[in-house]
Amino acid sequence: MKFGFKNSASALTMALGLLAPQMAHAQSDEVPAGQAVEQTQQGGLAEIVVTAQRRSESAQDVPIAITAVTADALQAKGLTDISQIGGQAPNVTLKNTAAFGGSSSILVSYIRGIGQNDFAFNLEPGVGIYVDGVYLARNIGANVDLLDIERVEVLKGPQGTLFGRNTIGGALNIVTRDPRDQFYATGEITTGSYDRVDVRGAIDIPIVPGLITSSIAFSTKHRDGWQKRIPYDGPTDMNPIYLLATGGAFGGPETTNTDDNFAFPIVDGPEHSTSGGENKTSVRAKILIEPSADFRVRVIGDYLHVNQSAAPFSIVNVNQELYVALYNTCITGDPAVYAGVGALTGLGGGVANLCNSMRGNAASPAGSQPSLFDEAGQHLPYDNRYVIRDSDGDVNPDRSYATGANFDKVKNWGLNLQFEYDLSDALQVKSITAYRKLDSTFGADIGGAPFLTLAPSFETNEKQFSQEFQLSGEAMDGNWNFLLGAYYFHEMGTLTDQVPFMSGLIQINSPDNDFDTKSYAVFMHNNIDVIPDKLGITLGARYTWENKKFTGAQRDENNFGGKVLGLPPFVYPDPTDTYRLYPLGENQQKFNNFSYRIGAEYHLDRNVMLYASYATAFKGGGWTTRLTVPNFDTTTFAPLPAPTFGPEKAKTSEIGIKSSLLNRRIRLNLAAFNTNYDDIQLTFQNGSSPVTANGGDGKIQGIEAELNAALTDAWTLDASGGYLDAHYTDVAPGVPLTGDEAFVNTPEWTLQAGTAYKIETGAGTFTPRIDWNYASKVYNDEANTELLAADGRSIFNGSLTWAENSGRFEVQAGVSNIFDKRYIQSGYTNALAIYSATYSRPREWFLTLRYRN
């Protein structure tokens, strides 16, 4: 289905024409800014105040598409981390697992078809995550616990002028609650499926009344994993259909379920008997100092500790491609099979020698390992016998034969110091100084067999420092709001990859890849009322300089690719070390960019605003860091430098309408947009290597509608819908795509609806609630692998909340995924051999007791 931008504009125009008579006569009373309840005293919808333009204003007055979710709405829907927000906003996809990762602390975020599907240090997110004005540079640890927050703002479209780097698709702006100037305490405890026990709370403590107040919020979450690891009790015969070039009946030796204990040092063993569990602790402390009416200081510290099982992977298919077929051939130990393979592949008698040389590098961090030739007959082959299916023949995501790595450990903390000083009634300066540190190790068994097939583990150590200065104010009798700013960002760290394939047939070892990025920017943003209370214009601009450095250290301690291809030593970066794959020395790239926003808004009256905007943004380039053969010129065989990719850019035009109807009982917002998306950074398989390159250009067109309604004083409704037509207009040479593929993590349709009804009784208030989310078919990789795609699905959640009359105590009981709909959330395939997927969580119940003083 194609839905062009002109058609979108026509739809909005028609909607405006139908609604305008009602809008023009709608009347309302003003709602105090920052009111934290869902309904006004007059029974309408509360005004939601946001800081999308770095100043407090009603979300209905901001001329961009925003989904603002308040703390009350999150609580009512039982949402506790940022990945769960995706279902609340049209054309937004948020996932807490990456295709090749295994850590549920990872946040994969896409807005309007733009994002980043990988967690690697060389890749930047496409959606910026901000907590209290501080940018989180890594998507590891970015699945933020929604702890004692005021609201979450989902800003759609390029946000480069105000929010800066890597907001090409949009931004998630998380605003935590300021402490009160009086003692306050709230807490809740939740139990549920899989022995769930969550404890959350917050306390406000005045230190010097009227001068210094503080708060501390905490959360602990624990539940067991939903995927069980079970012993393998299937067939152990060597089936000839899975061996290359046998061509007939071959009865191989009886094999055993022996684990060869192949492991790299980073892999500290399978720590859990289940996968998909949760065990994390979050703490946030905030001190607010107000020595005078015009001077405010905020000191914010946060800490996250995770020690839990990895995200669960389910093997869905095994093909007998190169390294799987060679492994199965080597472990037969049968000369006839070797001869047949040699005849088929042209390797002649070299197959036995190849098998004999595999895992022979004594310098491997795995230690001296016997060759596969020496271990012939001791291992099971790798094939579809490890795909576990239910009675209907579907993959059973709740069981796995995996025995490999299964851990997810994160320590992520930060300090945020903010100063605000009012130079006058119309001029303010603000400083945001922040330091963050991330230490993460995680490992997952992707192969799903009772021996090591594909069990990568990763370690990330990262530090970031940022400094932002803002000068904001008003001029022209309040008709000109302006913001001038400067920004500095420095990130450094290391990423270690340890990726063994097929019991060490391939032994990718990337010790301490070193990254260093510095970014500088100056920016401005202006909102000017040309005709006060009627016509305004927006002008914003940002100029960014970036300097990136990277030193790679990737190796294959078995030199699998070199042995199979027979590569000579001189094609390697270091001819004396044929296990070293990545080019030697430090690599450096520099980028600069000018992004801007222009827009206009027109108020038909105080309840209806029309707007139009044009905005640009960019995301810096980098290096491909994952190689399984050295990078060399296939004509001259000369070594080549590290493979790079350049920046990607987006240019988005948008029109929209924001309206409040029927005495603010209904809030209806519509938007239509068109994005030209150039030099898209795509990650795809090149042989057995996942590489990143500028894959081509694309066009994204879409529409969005969001509705909030207080139909009566007791009955509320929220709904939204989004449509996206995202397609490639050009594919770069050498990229293994046809151009007909759908964008990754980009459903064509996203729909959501929820309703609640308050029932007042003498024993308190009962509020039943039901929520529905729908997303059409989603492809989880750039190549649109059907085995890893998720068909369209509807998910229903429901709850019943009882609140006693004083409002201090609440009990909420609920069920998520009521109809137990299982679908693939992320998927991975390597060289068209291993197809593995992470499925959605099963149906789960919960029971929560809340208290507030």
N, C-alpha and C positions, 0 to 999 in steps of 0.2 A: 504494500500500500504506500503510495506517495502522497504527501500532504505538503505542498509547497508553502513558502513563506507568504506569498500573496494570498493563498487560500486561508492561511492562519490569520492574517490581518483582516480578511473579509469576515471571518467568523467572529473576531473580536468586535468589529464594527457593528455587525448585526446584533451581537449580544448587548452592546452599549445602547443601540437604538431601542431595543426591547425594554431595557432596564432603566433608561434615563428618566422616564416619567415618574417611576417610583422613587428614584434616587433624589430627584429634585425636590420632592415633597417630604422626604424622610427627615425627621427631627430627632435630636438627641441632646442630652446633657453632657457636658464635658466630664471625662473621667480623670481623676488625679493620676498624674504620671507615676509609673512604677507600682500601681496597685497590684497586689500579688494574689488576688482572688480571681476566679474564673468568671464571675458574674458581678455586675454592678448592683447597687441597691435598687435601681430601677428595673432589674431583671434582665438587662441586656448583657452583651459580651464585654468583658473587661478590656481596656486598652493594654496592649503589650508594648512596652518601651524597649527599644533595642539600641545598640551602638554600632550598627552596620556602617555608619559614616563617621565613626570615632567620636560621636557625640550622642547624648541621650535624646531620642525622639520616638514618636509613635511609629510602629512598623508600617502603619498605613500611610505615612507621609514620606517613606523612603522610596525613591524611584528606581528600585531594583526588585527582582523576585526574591522574596525571603520566606522561608518557613521557620517560624519561631515557636519553639516548644517550651512551655513553662514547666517549672518544677512540679506544680500540681498535676499537670497533664501527664508527666512522666510517671508520677506516683500512681495515678488512676489506672494507667495501662501496665503497670508493673515493669517498667523499663529501667534498667540499672546501669547499662554501659552504652557507650556511644555507638557501637555497631548496631544496636537495636533501633536507632533513630531512622535508619534508611527507609523502613516501611512507612514512615510518617510523612515523607516528602515526595512529591512527584519527580520522576526522572532522576532519582538518587538511588545508588546501590552501595551499601556498606556491608563488608564481610569481615569476620574476625579470623580469617585464615587465608594464607597465600598458597598458590598452586604448588610450590616447591618447599614450603616452609615447615609448618608443623607447630607453630606457636599461636595460640589463640589470643595472645597479646598484640598480635599484628592487626592493624586496621587497613584493609584494602578499600579505598574510597573512590567512587566514580560519581560525577555530577554531569548530567547532560552528555554522557558518552565519553567524558575525558577523565583520566585518572592514571593509576599505575598499578599493575597486577603483580609486581614483584617487590621483595623486601631488600634487595641487595644494596649495598652502600653506594655503588656507582650510579644508582638510579634515584631520581628525585620524585617525591609524590606530585601528583597533578592537582590535588586538592589540599589546600593549606589547612592545618589543624592549629587552632589558637586557643590557649587557656589563659584567661585574664590578660590578654594582650601579648602573650609570648608564643612564638611560633615553635612547634615541635617538628624538628627536622627529619626525624626517622619515623617510618610507620610501625617499626617495632616499639612496643610500649605505648602506642598512640590510641589503643582501644581504651579510652579513659573511662574510669569509673565515674558515673554521674553522682558524685558525692557532694551533698549540701550545695547544690547549684541554684542559681536564680533562673537561668534559661539556657537553651541551646539555639543558636541562630544558624540556619542553613542558608548560606548566601550563594545564589546560583549565577553562573556566568563568570567571566573574567573579573577578578578583584585586585588586579595588579597595582592600581594606582594607590589604594589605601592600605591593603594588606601585604602587598609585596610579592616576594619570590614564590614561585611554584603555586600560584593560585589561578592557574590557567583555566581550570574547570569550575572553580568556586572555592568557598572556604567554609569551614565549620568553626564558628566562634562560640566558645564555651565560657560563660560568665558565672563565676561562683558568688555566693551570697556574702555580703559584708556583715560583720558582727553587729549586733544590736548594742545599745548603751544600757542594757539591763540584763540581768541573768535570764538565760533561756536554755532549755534543754529539750531535745527530741531524740527519739531512738526507735528502732524497730528490730525485730528478730523474725527470721523466715525459716521455715522448714519445708521440705518437699521431696520430690523424687530423687533417687540416687543418694539418699542420706544427706540431703542438702541442709546446711546450716549456715545462714548469713546473719551477721550482726552488724548493724549500722547505726550511727548516732552522731550528734553534734551538740556542742555546748558553747554558749556565749558567756564570757566572763569579763565584766567590766574591771579594769585594773585601776584607773583613776577616773572616776565618773566625770563625764563631760569632756575628757581629754584623751584617755587611752582605753580602748576596749579590744577584746580579743575573742577568737573562736578557735576551736579545734574540732575537726570532723574525722571520723574513722569508719572503716569498713573492713570486715573480714568475710570472705566467701569460701565456702567449702562444699563440694559435692563430688561423689565418685564418678568415674568415667562411664559412659553409656555403651562403649564398644568393648566387649570382653575378648581377651586373648585366650584361645583354646588350643589344646594339643591337636596336632595333625594326626588323623587316624585313617587317611585315605589310601589309595593305591600307591605302592612303592616300586612298581615295575617300571622298566625303561621302555616307554612306548615309542616304537620306531617312527610313528607319524610325526613326531616332534623333532626328528633328527635330520640334518641335511644329507641329501644324496644317498640315503639308504636304499630307496627304490624298491623295497620289498620287505619280507619278514626278517626281522633281526631281533633276536632275543638277547638283550643286554644282561649284564650281571644284576643280581638282586642288590638294590641300593638301600642304604640306611639313612635315617633322619639325623645324621651327624652334623653338628654345628662346628665349623672349623675355627670359631672364636676370632675370626678376622675383625680387627677393630683398630681405629686410630686413637691416639691419646685423648682427644677431646670427647670421645664417646665414653661416658662413664657408666654404661650399661643400661639395660631396660629396668627402670626404677619402679614401674607400675604394672599391675596385672590387667588394667583397663586403660583405655584411651578416651580423651574427651572430658576428663575431670577438671575440677577447678579448685585451686588453693591459693588465694591471694589476699594480701593485706594492703590497704591504702590509708594514708593519713595526710590530712592537710591542716595546716595551722595558719591563721591570719591575724595580724595585729593592725589595727587602724588607729592612727594618731592624728588628732585634729587640734593643734595648739591654738589655732584661731579659725575664724569663719572662712578665711581665704587660703588656708594652708592645710593640706592633707598628705599623710604618708601612709602607705600600705606596705607591710612586710609579709610576704607569702612564702611558705615553704610546703613542699609536698614530697611524699615518698611512696613508692610502689614496690612491693616485694611479691614475686610470683615463684612458686615452686610446685609444679603440678605436672600431670601427664601431658603428652603432646596431643595435638589434634589427631583424630582418628583417620586413617586412610583405608580404603577398601579397594583391593585389586579387582578390576572389572574385565580385563582381558590381557593375554600375553601373546604376542606375535613372535615368531622365530626369526627375528632380524639378527644382524651381524653378531653382536656380543652375546646375545642369549643363545643363538644357534651354536656359536663356537664353544660356549661354556658346556652346553649339553653334549656336544661332540667330544670335547676333551674328557669329560668325566666318564664316558663309556669305557675308555681304555681299550677299544677294539680297533686293531689295525685296519680291518676291512672298512670300517666307518671313516677312518682318517683318509684312506685311499679314495673313497667315494667323494668325500668333501674336496680333496685336492683336485680330482678330475673336474668337479663342478666349478670350482673357484679359480682354477689355474694356478693354485699354489703348489701343485705337484706333491712331492713328498715332504713339503715344508710344514704341513699341518701338524704332524707329530712334533716337529721341532718347535713350532709355535706354542703348542700346548705345554711342552716341556719348559719353555722359557717364561710362561706366565707366572707372576708373583715371585719372580726370582731375585728381586732387588733387595739385598740385605740391608741397604740404607733406608728402606721404607720406614716411616714412623710406626707402621704396624709391626715392625720387627721382621726377622727372617721367617718367611712363610714357605712351605713346600709348594712345588709347582702343581698345577692342576693335573698334569700327567702323573705325578707321583701319587695323587689322591684319587685316581680313577677307581670307580666302583664304590667309593665311600659316601657319595652324596646323591640326593635326589635330583632329577632334572627339574628345570623351571618351565612350567606350562600352566594350562588352565585348570589343572586339578586343584589349585589353591583359590579359585574363585568360589566363594561360598554363596549358595543360592537358597532362597526360601522355597516353600511348597509351590508357589506360583511361577518359579523359574527366574524370579528377579534377584538381583544381587542383594544379599542380606548385609546391611551396613553395621549390624550390631555384633558381628562375630568376625574374628580375624585369626589366621594362623601365624601372624607376625611374632617374632621373638627378638627383634632388634631394638634400636634406640627408641626411647619413649619418655622424653623429659622436656620440660619447658621452664627455664629459670630466667627471671628478669629482676634486676635492681635498677630502678629509675627514680632519680630525685632531682629536685630543682629549687632554686631560690629566686624570688622575684621582688625587686625593690622599686616602688613607684612613688614619685613625688608629683604633687599637683599644687600649683600656686597661682592664685588669681591676682594678676597684676592690676586689674581694674575690674569693673563690672562687665566689661566687654572683651577682656583679654586674659588668656590663661596659658601657662607653660606647663608641660608635663614631661617627665622622664621615666622610662621603663628600662631598668637594668636587670638582666636575667642570666643565670648560669644553670646549665643542666648537665647531668651525667647519666649515661646509660651503659649498663653491663648486662649482656644477654647471652645465654647459651641455650640452644634447643636442638633436639634431634628426633627424627621420626622414621619409622619403618614404612617406606612407601611401597616396597615390593610385595609385602603381605604374604611371604612364604616362611616356613619354619627354619630357614637358613638365610644368610645374608644375600640379598639380591640388590636392593637399593635402599640404603639407610643413611641418608646424609645428616650431618650435624654441623652447626654453625656457631660461631662466637663473634659477637659484636661488642666493641668497647668504643664509646663515643662521648665526646665532650662538646658542648656548644656554649658560646657566649654571645649575647646580643645587647645592643644599646640603641634605644630609640628616643629621639627628642621631638616634641610636638609644640607648636605654637598655634593656638586656635583662638578664634574670637569672632566678633561681630563688627560690622561697619554699616554705614548708610542707614542709620536708624534701625538696625536689626535686619535689614533686607539683604545683607551679604554675610553669610557664614563662611569662614575660610579656615583652612588648616594647612600649615606648612610643616614639613618634617624632614628629618635626616635619620638614616638607619645604618647600623653596622652589624654584621653577622660573621662569626668565625666558628667553623666546625672542623674538628679533627678526630681521627680515630683509626681503628683497625678492624678488619673483617677477616676471619679465618674460616675457610671452607674445608670440610673433610667429607668427601663424597666417594665411598667405595661402591662399585658395581659388581654384581655377580661374584661374590666371595673374593673380591680383589682382582678380578680380571682388569678392571680400570680402578686406579687408586688416585683420584684427584685430591691433591693436598695443596692448599693455598695458605701458607702460614703468614699471618700478619700483613695482608694487603693494607697499605697505608694510604689514607686519604687526608687531604687538607683543603678546605674551601673557605675563601673569604669573599664577602659580598658587601658592597657599599651602595647606598641609594639616597637620593633626595626626591621629595615628592610634595605635591600640593593637591588640595581638593577645595572646590568652591561651589557653594549653592547660592545663587543670586535670584532674588525675587524681582523680576523685571516689572511685573504688575503685582503689587503686594496681595497676597492671599488668592492670586489667580494664576499667574504665569511665572514659572521659575526655570532657570537653566543650571546645568551642572557642568563644570569644567574641572577635569583632573588630569594629572600627569605624573609620571615617575621615570626617573633615569637610573639605571642599575649598571654597576660594574661588578663582574665576577671573575675570580681567579681560582682555578682548580688545579690541584696537584694530586698525582696518584703514582704509587710505586707498587707494581704487581709482583707476585711471587709464586704464581700458580705452577704446579708440577703434576705430572702423572707418574707416580712411583713405579708403575709397571710399564710405562711407555707403550700402552696398548695400540694406539693409533699408529705410532711410528713402526712398531713391529709388523702390524698387519699390512701397512702400505710400503714397508721396506724403505723408509726415509733415510737418506744419508745424514751423517752428523752435521754437515755444514748448513743444513736448513734450520738448525736449532739456534736459539739466541746465544747459547754457549755450547760450541761443538764438543767441549770436553765433558758436558753434562747433558746427555740426551734425555734426561727426565725433566729438565726445566723446559716449560712451554712458553711462559710469558716473557716478552721482551725485557731486556735488562734496563735499569736506570729509571730515573724519575720522569714522569710525563706531566705536561702542563698544557692547559687550555685557558684562554681568556675570552669572556663574552661581555658585550654591553648591549643595552636595549633601552629603547624609549617606548613606554606604554602610555596610553592615554584613554580618557573617557570623556565623551561629550553627551549631553542629554538635555531633555526638556520635560517639564511636567505642567499640566494644566488642571486646575481644580474647577470642576463644574460647580461645586459648592463645597462645604466643609466635609461632606461625606463621600465625595467621589473625586478621584484623581486619575487622569490619563497621563501616561508617560511614554517616552521613547528614548532610547540610548544606543550608543555605539561605543564598544570598549574593546581594548586589545590587551594581550598579556603574552608572556613567554615563559618557557622552562628551559634551563640551561642544558647543555650537552654533557657528554662524559665518555667513558670507555667501556667496551665490552671486556669483562674480566674473566669470563668462563671459556676456556679453550680446552679441547681434548687432543688437538694436534698443534704444532707450532704454526705461527702466522708467517707464511712465506709466499713469494711470487711463484705461481705454478708454471710460469714460462722460463724464468731464469734461475729458479730455486734459491733466490737470494732471500734472507730473512727480512721481514717487514716490521715496521714499528707497531706499537700497540694499536689495535683497531678502535676507531673513535666513532662517535655519532654526535651530530650537532643539535642545536636548540630546536624546539618545536614552538609554534606560535598559533594563537587563536585570535580571530576577529569576529566579534559577535554584535549583531544588531538585534534589538529587542523592542517590542511595544507591549504595553500592558495597561490594565485598569485595576484600581484598588477601590473598593466600595464598601460602605456600611449602610445597611438597609433596615427599614422597619424599626426605627428607634434603637438601632444598633443590636437588634436581635439576630441579624444575619450579616456576616462578613463574607464577601465574595471577591476573590482576586483572580484575574486571568492574565496570561502572558503568552506571547508567541515570539519565537526567536529563530535566528539563522546564524550559524557559525561556519566560517571557513577555517579549517583546521589543517595546518601545513606542517610538513616534515615530521609526521607523527612518529614518535619513538615506539617501536614495536619490538617485542621479545619473541623470538621464534626459534625452532630447532634447526640447527645446521649440523647434520649428522647427529652425533650424540651431545652436541654443545648447545645450550640455550644462549643465544647471542642477541644483542640489542643493536638496532640500526634504525635510521630514518627511513621508514617503510613506504612513505608516500604521502599523499594529501587526501583530505576528506571534506565532506560537507555534512553538517548536522542541522536539521530543521525540526522544530517541535512546538508543541503547545502544552500549557499547564493550566489547571484550574484548582483552586482551593476554596473550600467552603467551611465556615464555622457558624453554628446556629444555636441560639438558646430559644428553642421553639416554644417552651413555656418556662416558668420559673424552675420546673423540676426536670425538664427534658432537654438534653443537649445532644448535638450531632456534629461530627466533623467528618469531612470527606475530601478527597483530592484525586486528581487524575492527571496523568502525563502521557504524551505520545511523542516518540522520537523516530525520525527517519535519519539514521546515521549510515553513511556509505562512503566508500572510497571513490575518489574521482581520478586518482592516479596512483600507480604502484611503482616503486623504484626498481630499477634493474637489479636482478640477483635476489630479490626478496621472494620467498616461496609462497606467494599469495597470488590469486587470480584477479583480485579486485572486487569479486562478487561476495566476499565474506562479510558477515555482520561484525560490528565492533564488539570487542570482548567486554563482558560485564555490562551490556547495554540492552536491556529488554525494550521491545518496541512500545509496550504498554505497561504502565504501572498505575494501579488503582488502590485506593484505601478508603475505608469507611468505618466509623465507630459511633456508637450511641450509648448513652447512659440515662437512667431515669431514677430520680431520688424519690423514695417513698418515706414520708414522715410518719412515725408512729410514736406512741408513748414510751416505747422501749429504745428509742433512738432512730437513726436514719439508715435505711437499707438502700443501697445503690447497685443494682445489677448493671453490668456493662458487657457489650460484645464488640469485638473488633475484627475486621476482615482486611486482608492484604492480598493483592493479586499482582503477579508479574508474568508477562508472556515469556516465551522461550528465550533462554539466556545461553550464550556460548561462553565457556570458561577459559578458552584459549584463543589466541589470535588466528590459528588455523581452522577454527570452527570444527573441531573434532566432535563428531556426532556422539561417540561413546561417552564423552565428558560433558555434554550439553544437559541443561535442565529444561524440561518441558514446562509449559505454562502451568502455574499452580495457584490454588487459593489456600490461604492459611487463615484459620479462625482461632481467636483467643477469647476467653471469657473470664469474668470475675464477678464476685459479689462482695461488696464492702458494707460493713456495719460500723456506724459511728455513734458513740453514746452522746447524749444530749449536750454535755459540756464541751464536746469537741476534743477532749484530751485523749481518749482511747479510740482506736480503730482496729478492726479485724478484717482482713481481706483474704478471701479464698479464691483461687483461680486455677485455670488450666490453659496452658499454651499448646498450640498445635493440636487442637481438640480432635481432629480427625486423623491424626498421626500420618500426615502427608510427608513422605520422604523424597527428597530431591538432592541433586548434586550441587553443593555450594561452590566447590572449587575442584579443579582437576589438573592432572599432570600426565604427560606422555613424554618418553625419552626415545628418540630415534624410531618412533613407531613400533616400539617393542613392548614397553610396560605402560599400561593404561591404569591409572589409579585415581581415586576420587575421594573427597571428603563430603559426606552427606550431612543434611540438616539434622538437627536434634530431633529425637522422638517426642511423642506426647509426654508432657510433664505437668504435675500438679504442684501447687505451692500454697502455703498458709502463712500469713504475716500478721503479727501483732505490733501496733504502733502506739507510741505515746508522745505527747508534746505538752509542755507546761503552759 
